[in-house]
Amino acid sequence: MGNLGMTEILLIGVALLVFFGPSRLPELGKSLGRSIQEFKKAGREITDSAKESVAPEAKAK
């Protein structure tokens, strides 16, 4: 997780509990997971379309 130690992760977790409460944390986790999934999907689609646009040029040579 980068340069985060166990103490920093615990502090972030406590801050999330204080700000959002225990009932909202599962909602936040789900929405964060969906956002990351959509971001990865969009990245794959861009990569695939770039590969498709380059592939015909490579075959022509």
C-alpha angles and dihedrals in degrees: 000000000000116000096336116125128202092266093054092048091051091049091051090049092050091047090052091051092050095046101040106018128228095281094060098045096082089051091050091048092051094048091047090050092050091049093052091046092051091047091053091046091052090049091052091049091051091048092048093049091048091051091049093051092050096042097070090051091053092050092050092061 
